[in-house]
Amino acid sequence: MQEADIFALHRVVLTEAITDIYKPVGASKNEANFTTAIGSDGRQHWREFAEPLHIPKLMSQWFAAFNIWYGELLTMDAAATAYADIHLDFVTVHPFFDGNGRMARLLANLPVLWAGFPPIIVPAEGSQAYKKAISDHQQTIPDLKSLSDLGALPRNAERTDFQALCQSYWESTMTLVAEARKAQERKRAVAHRNSDTPRFPG
C-alpha cells in the first residue's frame, strides 16, 4: 500500500465532494481540521487534529505499520489488533479534510480480509459507542494538534477499550457468517439427498 493508493481510494469514497482547494479530495489536508468533544469537565470543546505540516511524517509512519500487517496471514487475535490499531491511528492523525472515518474503516479491514476473515463492521446502533471510544482515546493526547510522531500515541486503557469494542462488533459478524455457512451446508445436504433419490418415469 502506497500514498497514491490511498489518494485514489479517497477520490472514490468522496464522490459527493465539491471541488475546493481548501477541501482537497485525493490529497492530504492543507489546513487545520477540527471536531467537537466533551472534555473531562463535562463541557464541549474544540479538538484540533494534527497540523498539516506534520501529516507527511505521520502518514509515512502509518504506512510502515500498515504494511507490516498487510500481506501477513494473521491469527484472529492479531487481525483484530491490526484493525483496531490501524483504524485508531488513522482517525487520530486525520490526514484528510473529510472522509477520515470512512477511509479508516475501509483500510483497517484490508489486513483482516487478506488473512481470510470477514470484515469488521461498525453497526449503525453502535455508532455512538464507536465515536465515543475514539474520542476518549484522543482526549488522552495532551496536544493532539502538535502530534508529529505516531510513537507518541499512548498505549493506554482507552486504546484497549477501543480494541475490545471492535472485537465485539466482529463477534456479531462472525456469528452471522457461521449461521450463513450452516444454512448453506443444510442446502447442500438436501440437494445431495435429492440427487441420490431414484427417479422413475411416471
ChimeraX commands (.cxc) that place a marker at each C-alpha (Angstrom):
marker #1 position 0.00,0.00,0.00 radius 0.5
marker #1 position 1.35,3.40,-1.02 radius 0.5
marker #1 position 0.24,7.00,-0.75 radius 0.5
marker #1 position -1.14,7.00,-4.31 radius 0.5
marker #1 position -3.40,4.04,-3.45 radius 0.5
marker #1 position -4.96,5.87,-0.51 radius 0.5
marker #1 position -5.43,9.05,-2.52 radius 0.5
marker #1 position -7.19,7.06,-5.26 radius 0.5
marker #1 position -9.45,5.40,-2.68 radius 0.5
marker #1 position -10.24,8.77,-1.14 radius 0.5
marker #1 position -11.44,10.04,-4.53 radius 0.5
marker #1 position -13.76,7.02,-4.79 radius 0.5
marker #1 position -15.11,7.41,-1.25 radius 0.5
marker #1 position -15.84,11.15,-1.53 radius 0.5
marker #1 position -17.83,11.12,-4.74 radius 0.5
marker #1 position -20.21,13.80,-3.41 radius 0.5
marker #1 position -17.40,16.26,-2.60 radius 0.5
marker #1 position -17.40,19.75,-4.11 radius 0.5
marker #1 position -14.16,20.92,-5.71 radius 0.5
marker #1 position -12.49,23.27,-3.26 radius 0.5
marker #1 position -8.76,23.96,-2.92 radius 0.5
marker #1 position -9.21,24.14,0.86 radius 0.5
marker #1 position -11.01,20.78,0.97 radius 0.5
marker #1 position -8.88,18.62,-1.34 radius 0.5
marker #1 position -10.11,15.20,-2.42 radius 0.5
marker #1 position -7.43,12.63,-3.20 radius 0.5
marker #1 position -4.80,14.65,-1.35 radius 0.5
marker #1 position -3.80,15.39,2.23 radius 0.5
marker #1 position -5.47,18.28,4.04 radius 0.5
marker #1 position -3.82,21.65,3.60 radius 0.5
marker #1 position -5.38,23.44,6.54 radius 0.5
marker #1 position -6.35,22.55,10.09 radius 0.5
marker #1 position -9.45,20.48,10.76 radius 0.5
marker #1 position -11.45,20.21,13.95 radius 0.5
marker #1 position -14.19,18.36,15.76 radius 0.5
marker #1 position -16.10,18.96,18.95 radius 0.5
marker #1 position -15.72,16.74,22.01 radius 0.5
marker #1 position -16.91,16.57,25.59 radius 0.5
marker #1 position -13.96,17.15,27.92 radius 0.5
marker #1 position -13.29,15.65,31.33 radius 0.5
marker #1 position -15.03,18.72,32.78 radius 0.5
marker #1 position -18.26,17.70,31.04 radius 0.5
marker #1 position -18.16,20.70,28.72 radius 0.5
marker #1 position -17.92,20.82,24.94 radius 0.5
marker #1 position -14.52,21.74,23.50 radius 0.5
marker #1 position -12.95,22.15,20.07 radius 0.5
marker #1 position -10.39,19.48,19.26 radius 0.5
marker #1 position -7.85,20.27,16.53 radius 0.5
marker #1 position -6.23,17.33,14.78 radius 0.5
marker #1 position -2.58,17.05,13.72 radius 0.5
marker #1 position -1.36,20.09,11.81 radius 0.5
marker #1 position -0.95,19.71,8.03 radius 0.5
marker #1 position 2.83,20.20,8.22 radius 0.5
marker #1 position 3.12,17.00,10.31 radius 0.5
marker #1 position 0.95,14.84,8.05 radius 0.5
marker #1 position 3.73,13.58,5.69 radius 0.5
marker #1 position 5.82,12.18,8.55 radius 0.5
marker #1 position 2.83,10.79,10.45 radius 0.5
marker #1 position 1.44,9.06,7.38 radius 0.5
marker #1 position 4.87,7.68,6.48 radius 0.5
marker #1 position 4.91,6.05,9.91 radius 0.5
marker #1 position 1.31,4.89,9.47 radius 0.5
marker #1 position 2.15,3.27,6.11 radius 0.5
marker #1 position 5.12,1.47,7.64 radius 0.5
marker #1 position 2.90,-0.01,10.37 radius 0.5
marker #1 position 0.10,-0.82,7.93 radius 0.5
marker #1 position 2.40,-2.65,5.54 radius 0.5
marker #1 position 3.76,-4.82,8.35 radius 0.5
marker #1 position 0.21,-6.08,9.00 radius 0.5
marker #1 position -0.96,-6.18,5.38 radius 0.5
marker #1 position 0.08,-9.24,3.44 radius 0.5
marker #1 position 0.58,-11.41,6.53 radius 0.5
marker #1 position -1.57,-14.43,7.36 radius 0.5
marker #1 position -2.64,-13.13,10.73 radius 0.5
marker #1 position -4.28,-15.08,13.52 radius 0.5
marker #1 position -7.73,-13.95,14.56 radius 0.5
marker #1 position -6.35,-12.08,17.58 radius 0.5
marker #1 position -3.63,-10.41,15.53 radius 0.5
marker #1 position -6.15,-9.41,12.84 radius 0.5
marker #1 position -8.40,-7.81,15.46 radius 0.5
marker #1 position -5.44,-5.90,16.92 radius 0.5
marker #1 position -4.32,-4.81,13.46 radius 0.5
marker #1 position -7.78,-3.49,12.64 radius 0.5
marker #1 position -8.07,-1.50,15.87 radius 0.5
marker #1 position -4.57,0.00,15.75 radius 0.5
marker #1 position -4.66,0.90,12.05 radius 0.5
marker #1 position -8.11,2.39,12.47 radius 0.5
marker #1 position -7.46,4.37,15.65 radius 0.5
marker #1 position -4.13,5.79,14.49 radius 0.5
marker #1 position -5.61,6.88,11.15 radius 0.5
marker #1 position -8.57,8.77,12.63 radius 0.5
marker #1 position -6.30,10.30,15.26 radius 0.5
marker #1 position -3.93,11.67,12.60 radius 0.5
marker #1 position -6.95,12.75,10.49 radius 0.5
marker #1 position -4.92,13.21,7.29 radius 0.5
marker #1 position -7.82,14.31,5.08 radius 0.5
marker #1 position -10.11,17.28,5.35 radius 0.5
marker #1 position -13.12,14.94,5.20 radius 0.5
marker #1 position -13.85,11.21,4.97 radius 0.5
marker #1 position -11.32,10.08,7.58 radius 0.5
marker #1 position -13.70,7.72,9.38 radius 0.5
marker #1 position -14.85,6.04,6.18 radius 0.5
marker #1 position -11.28,5.67,4.99 radius 0.5
marker #1 position -10.16,4.23,8.34 radius 0.5
marker #1 position -12.92,1.60,8.35 radius 0.5
marker #1 position -12.06,0.52,4.81 radius 0.5
marker #1 position -8.28,0.50,5.16 radius 0.5
marker #1 position -8.24,-1.23,8.55 radius 0.5
marker #1 position -10.21,-4.13,7.08 radius 0.5
marker #1 position -7.67,-4.88,4.35 radius 0.5
marker #1 position -5.30,-6.92,6.59 radius 0.5
marker #1 position -8.37,-8.65,8.07 radius 0.5
marker #1 position -9.66,-9.67,4.64 radius 0.5
marker #1 position -6.18,-10.64,3.43 radius 0.5
marker #1 position -5.89,-13.01,6.39 radius 0.5
marker #1 position -9.09,-14.73,5.26 radius 0.5
marker #1 position -11.53,-13.33,7.83 radius 0.5
marker #1 position -14.81,-11.49,7.30 radius 0.5
marker #1 position -14.67,-7.70,7.73 radius 0.5
marker #1 position -15.23,-5.87,10.98 radius 0.5
marker #1 position -18.31,-3.70,10.55 radius 0.5
marker #1 position -19.41,-0.90,12.86 radius 0.5
marker #1 position -23.19,-1.34,13.15 radius 0.5
marker #1 position -25.49,1.68,12.98 radius 0.5
marker #1 position -26.68,1.03,16.52 radius 0.5
marker #1 position -23.07,1.02,17.72 radius 0.5
marker #1 position -22.01,4.29,16.09 radius 0.5
marker #1 position -22.28,6.40,19.24 radius 0.5
marker #1 position -20.20,3.98,21.33 radius 0.5
marker #1 position -17.69,3.80,18.46 radius 0.5
marker #1 position -17.33,7.58,18.23 radius 0.5
marker #1 position -17.06,7.92,22.00 radius 0.5
marker #1 position -14.31,5.28,22.21 radius 0.5
marker #1 position -12.27,7.16,19.60 radius 0.5
marker #1 position -12.89,10.48,21.32 radius 0.5
marker #1 position -11.96,9.04,24.73 radius 0.5
marker #1 position -8.58,7.94,23.36 radius 0.5
marker #1 position -7.92,11.25,21.63 radius 0.5
marker #1 position -8.79,13.03,24.87 radius 0.5
marker #1 position -5.73,11.40,26.47 radius 0.5
marker #1 position -3.34,13.01,23.97 radius 0.5
marker #1 position -2.11,16.24,25.63 radius 0.5
marker #1 position -1.56,18.30,22.46 radius 0.5
marker #1 position -3.08,16.49,19.52 radius 0.5
marker #1 position -2.61,19.33,17.03 radius 0.5
marker #1 position 1.16,19.23,17.61 radius 0.5
marker #1 position 1.40,15.46,17.16 radius 0.5
marker #1 position 4.41,14.74,14.96 radius 0.5
marker #1 position 5.32,11.15,15.86 radius 0.5
marker #1 position 2.97,8.16,15.98 radius 0.5
marker #1 position 5.22,6.63,18.59 radius 0.5
marker #1 position 3.96,9.30,20.99 radius 0.5
marker #1 position 0.40,7.97,20.88 radius 0.5
marker #1 position -0.49,6.38,24.23 radius 0.5
marker #1 position -0.90,2.63,24.63 radius 0.5
marker #1 position -3.45,3.00,27.36 radius 0.5
marker #1 position -6.76,1.72,28.70 radius 0.5
marker #1 position -8.68,3.83,26.17 radius 0.5
marker #1 position -6.88,2.13,23.28 radius 0.5
marker #1 position -7.62,-1.26,24.85 radius 0.5
marker #1 position -11.28,-0.27,25.20 radius 0.5
marker #1 position -11.43,0.61,21.50 radius 0.5
marker #1 position -9.87,-2.74,20.60 radius 0.5
marker #1 position -12.45,-4.55,22.76 radius 0.5
marker #1 position -15.29,-2.62,21.14 radius 0.5
marker #1 position -14.10,-3.54,17.64 radius 0.5
marker #1 position -13.77,-7.15,18.78 radius 0.5
marker #1 position -17.39,-7.13,19.97 radius 0.5
marker #1 position -18.56,-5.86,16.58 radius 0.5
marker #1 position -16.54,-8.58,14.87 radius 0.5
marker #1 position -18.06,-11.31,17.04 radius 0.5
marker #1 position -21.51,-10.31,15.75 radius 0.5
marker #1 position -20.25,-10.62,12.17 radius 0.5
marker #1 position -18.65,-13.98,12.92 radius 0.5
marker #1 position -21.98,-15.25,14.28 radius 0.5
marker #1 position -23.79,-14.18,11.10 radius 0.5
marker #1 position -21.13,-15.81,8.92 radius 0.5
marker #1 position -21.35,-19.06,10.92 radius 0.5
marker #1 position -25.14,-19.10,10.60 radius 0.5
marker #1 position -24.90,-18.47,6.85 radius 0.5
marker #1 position -22.42,-21.35,6.45 radius 0.5
marker #1 position -24.70,-23.71,8.38 radius 0.5
marker #1 position -27.64,-22.73,6.19 radius 0.5
marker #1 position -25.50,-23.33,3.10 radius 0.5
marker #1 position -24.43,-26.74,4.39 radius 0.5
marker #1 position -28.07,-27.69,5.02 radius 0.5
marker #1 position -28.99,-26.72,1.46 radius 0.5
marker #1 position -26.11,-28.78,0.09 radius 0.5
marker #1 position -27.17,-31.77,2.20 radius 0.5
marker #1 position -30.76,-31.52,0.89 radius 0.5
marker #1 position -29.54,-31.16,-2.68 radius 0.5
marker #1 position -27.25,-34.18,-2.23 radius 0.5
marker #1 position -30.09,-36.31,-0.84 radius 0.5
marker #1 position -32.36,-35.28,-3.70 radius 0.5
marker #1 position -29.70,-36.15,-6.26 radius 0.5
marker #1 position -29.39,-39.65,-4.72 radius 0.5
marker #1 position -33.13,-40.31,-4.78 radius 0.5
marker #1 position -34.06,-42.67,-7.65 radius 0.5
marker #1 position -36.42,-41.18,-10.14 radius 0.5
marker #1 position -38.80,-43.38,-12.06 radius 0.5
marker #1 position -40.69,-42.43,-15.17 radius 0.5
marker #1 position -44.31,-41.61,-14.42 radius 0.5
marker link #1:1,2 radius 0.2
marker link #1:2,3 radius 0.2
marker link #1:3,4 radius 0.2
marker link #1:4,5 radius 0.2
marker link #1:5,6 radius 0.2
marker link #1:6,7 radius 0.2
marker link #1:7,8 radius 0.2
marker link #1:8,9 radius 0.2
marker link #1:9,10 radius 0.2
marker link #1:10,11 radius 0.2
marker link #1:11,12 radius 0.2
marker link #1:12,13 radius 0.2
marker link #1:13,14 radius 0.2
marker link #1:14,15 radius 0.2
marker link #1:15,16 radius 0.2
marker link #1:16,17 radius 0.2
marker link #1:17,18 radius 0.2
marker link #1:18,19 radius 0.2
marker link #1:19,20 radius 0.2
marker link #1:20,21 radius 0.2
marker link #1:21,22 radius 0.2
marker link #1:22,23 radius 0.2
marker link #1:23,24 radius 0.2
marker link #1:24,25 radius 0.2
marker link #1:25,26 radius 0.2
marker link #1:26,27 radius 0.2
marker link #1:27,28 radius 0.2
marker link #1:28,29 radius 0.2
marker link #1:29,30 radius 0.2
marker link #1:30,31 radius 0.2
marker link #1:31,32 radius 0.2
marker link #1:32,33 radius 0.2
marker link #1:33,34 radius 0.2
marker link #1:34,35 radius 0.2
marker link #1:35,36 radius 0.2
marker link #1:36,37 radius 0.2
marker link #1:37,38 radius 0.2
marker link #1:38,39 radius 0.2
marker link #1:39,40 radius 0.2
marker link #1:40,41 radius 0.2
marker link #1:41,42 radius 0.2
marker link #1:42,43 radius 0.2
marker link #1:43,44 radius 0.2
marker link #1:44,45 radius 0.2
marker link #1:45,46 radius 0.2
marker link #1:46,47 radius 0.2
marker link #1:47,48 radius 0.2
marker link #1:48,49 radius 0.2
marker link #1:49,50 radius 0.2
marker link #1:50,51 radius 0.2
marker link #1:51,52 radius 0.2
marker link #1:52,53 radius 0.2
marker link #1:53,54 radius 0.2
marker link #1:54,55 radius 0.2
marker link #1:55,56 radius 0.2
marker link #1:56,57 radius 0.2
marker link #1:57,58 radius 0.2
marker link #1:58,59 radius 0.2
marker link #1:59,60 radius 0.2
marker link #1:60,61 radius 0.2
marker link #1:61,62 radius 0.2
marker link #1:62,63 radius 0.2
marker link #1:63,64 radius 0.2
marker link #1:64,65 radius 0.2
marker link #1:65,66 radius 0.2
marker link #1:66,67 radius 0.2
marker link #1:67,68 radius 0.2
marker link #1:68,69 radius 0.2
marker link #1:69,70 radius 0.2
marker link #1:70,71 radius 0.2
marker link #1:71,72 radius 0.2
marker link #1:72,73 radius 0.2
marker link #1:73,74 radius 0.2
marker link #1:74,75 radius 0.2
marker link #1:75,76 radius 0.2
marker link #1:76,77 radius 0.2
marker link #1:77,78 radius 0.2
marker link #1:78,79 radius 0.2
marker link #1:79,80 radius 0.2
marker link #1:80,81 radius 0.2
marker link #1:81,82 radius 0.2
marker link #1:82,83 radius 0.2
marker link #1:83,84 radius 0.2
marker link #1:84,85 radius 0.2
marker link #1:85,86 radius 0.2
marker link #1:86,87 radius 0.2
marker link #1:87,88 radius 0.2
marker link #1:88,89 radius 0.2
marker link #1:89,90 radius 0.2
marker link #1:90,91 radius 0.2
marker link #1:91,92 radius 0.2
marker link #1:92,93 radius 0.2
marker link #1:93,94 radius 0.2
marker link #1:94,95 radius 0.2
marker link #1:95,96 radius 0.2
marker link #1:96,97 radius 0.2
marker link #1:97,98 radius 0.2
marker link #1:98,99 radius 0.2
marker link #1:99,100 radius 0.2
marker link #1:100,101 radius 0.2
marker link #1:101,102 radius 0.2
marker link #1:102,103 radius 0.2
marker link #1:103,104 radius 0.2
marker link #1:104,105 radius 0.2
marker link #1:105,106 radius 0.2
marker link #1:106,107 radius 0.2
marker link #1:107,108 radius 0.2
marker link #1:108,109 radius 0.2
marker link #1:109,110 radius 0.2
marker link #1:110,111 radius 0.2
marker link #1:111,112 radius 0.2
marker link #1:112,113 radius 0.2
marker link #1:113,114 radius 0.2
marker link #1:114,115 radius 0.2
marker link #1:115,116 radius 0.2
marker link #1:116,117 radius 0.2
marker link #1:117,118 radius 0.2
marker link #1:118,119 radius 0.2
marker link #1:119,120 radius 0.2
marker link #1:120,121 radius 0.2
marker link #1:121,122 radius 0.2
marker link #1:122,123 radius 0.2
marker link #1:123,124 radius 0.2
marker link #1:124,125 radius 0.2
marker link #1:125,126 radius 0.2
marker link #1:126,127 radius 0.2
marker link #1:127,128 radius 0.2
marker link #1:128,129 radius 0.2
marker link #1:129,130 radius 0.2
marker link #1:130,131 radius 0.2
marker link #1:131,132 radius 0.2
marker link #1:132,133 radius 0.2
marker link #1:133,134 radius 0.2
marker link #1:134,135 radius 0.2
marker link #1:135,136 radius 0.2
marker link #1:136,137 radius 0.2
marker link #1:137,138 radius 0.2
marker link #1:138,139 radius 0.2
marker link #1:139,140 radius 0.2
marker link #1:140,141 radius 0.2
marker link #1:141,142 radius 0.2
marker link #1:142,143 radius 0.2
marker link #1:143,144 radius 0.2
marker link #1:144,145 radius 0.2
marker link #1:145,146 radius 0.2
marker link #1:146,147 radius 0.2
marker link #1:147,148 radius 0.2
marker link #1:148,149 radius 0.2
marker link #1:149,150 radius 0.2
marker link #1:150,151 radius 0.2
marker link #1:151,152 radius 0.2
marker link #1:152,153 radius 0.2
marker link #1:153,154 radius 0.2
marker link #1:154,155 radius 0.2
marker link #1:155,156 radius 0.2
marker link #1:156,157 radius 0.2
marker link #1:157,158 radius 0.2
marker link #1:158,159 radius 0.2
marker link #1:159,160 radius 0.2
marker link #1:160,161 radius 0.2
marker link #1:161,162 radius 0.2
marker link #1:162,163 radius 0.2
marker link #1:163,164 radius 0.2
marker link #1:164,165 radius 0.2
marker link #1:165,166 radius 0.2
marker link #1:166,167 radius 0.2
marker link #1:167,168 radius 0.2
marker link #1:168,169 radius 0.2
marker link #1:169,170 radius 0.2
marker link #1:170,171 radius 0.2
marker link #1:171,172 radius 0.2
marker link #1:172,173 radius 0.2
marker link #1:173,174 radius 0.2
marker link #1:174,175 radius 0.2
marker link #1:175,176 radius 0.2
marker link #1:176,177 radius 0.2
marker link #1:177,178 radius 0.2
marker link #1:178,179 radius 0.2
marker link #1:179,180 radius 0.2
marker link #1:180,181 radius 0.2
marker link #1:181,182 radius 0.2
marker link #1:182,183 radius 0.2
marker link #1:183,184 radius 0.2
marker link #1:184,185 radius 0.2
marker link #1:185,186 radius 0.2
marker link #1:186,187 radius 0.2
marker link #1:187,188 radius 0.2
marker link #1:188,189 radius 0.2
marker link #1:189,190 radius 0.2
marker link #1:190,191 radius 0.2
marker link #1:191,192 radius 0.2
marker link #1:192,193 radius 0.2
marker link #1:193,194 radius 0.2
marker link #1:194,195 radius 0.2
marker link #1:195,196 radius 0.2
marker link #1:196,197 radius 0.2
marker link #1:197,198 radius 0.2
marker link #1:198,199 radius 0.2
marker link #1:199,200 radius 0.2
marker link #1:200,201 radius 0.2
marker link #1:201,202 radius 0.2
view
